[in-house]
């Protein structure tokens, strides 16, 4: 079944042309030589990116290959200005970045109802009334409107979340998300159950909350395209904290952590500088003695939290620690 989650689209956009100015000459029964009275042309429509906090995917734009704003209307007699062309609004989720064909960032949506003009409409032409002078009292020409802009715009969505879950497939990320939030991600006992990112809101004490993002699992060699590659890592670039999940049945806990951190650094070195917390998932399988042995495999300055999404073990402590780091 095809997913409704779309985080990357390319759209051919074109703003409207400006309307032509009018070269009209005023004529009336008792004013045989009224002179020029042509109005200006209207502005062409803009192509505008607009934030909408009710959206979470770019699905609505996936099949819009060509977007064109309306042209401005020509000027009229009696110095009437032509109507501006209607703007076209592209509603996108918060966290959407617009880029041109060279990869340059045109704008970034970070707030609801925020608007960014991607392509400006062409300016309307001046009517002949602007060109009247003492030496040219009846100009019979006017300016044409300027052409609009055209470009292929790439839209990339980067989910906004406070905490990003990082781990190998089957590390228990989706199970943890369903345990601490109201999100209902797909959970199954096989690799790559999660094929698209999932968001959940953790309700904290005193009516406070924070957002957690679960991205598909990373494996060693993701930088070379193995597994799902780096396709979804853009979604944790904006996270304040990276929560690494290492399952209790892992063969080498510290090595698994280093592999994950190395893959993140290959994708974006700045990810290695983010705040990090390590949780050992599925720890209902462990006793105190095994937990002590796992702690010894990590350097002394590493803090580990042993959790179980199934039994609820230390989930309150995990929320407390995440909240403390966030604030």
Buried (B, 14 or more C-beta within 10 A) or exposed (E): EEEEBBBEBEBEBBBBBBBBBBBBBBEEEEEEEBEBBBBBBBBBBBBBBBBBEEBBBBBBBBEEEEBBBBBBBBBBBEBBBBBBBBBBBBBBBBBBBBBEEEEEEBBBBEEEEBBBBBBBBBBBBBBBBBBBEEEEEEBEEBBBBBBBBEBEBBBBBBBBBBBBBBBBBBBBBBBBBBBBBEBEBEBEEEEEBBEBBBBBBBEBEEEEEBBBBBBBBBBBEBBEEEBBBBBBBBBBBBBBBBBBBBBBEBEEBBEBBEBBBBBBBBBBEEBBEBEBBBBBBBBBEBEEEBBEEBBEEBEEEEEBBBBBBBEEBBBEEBBBBBBEBBE
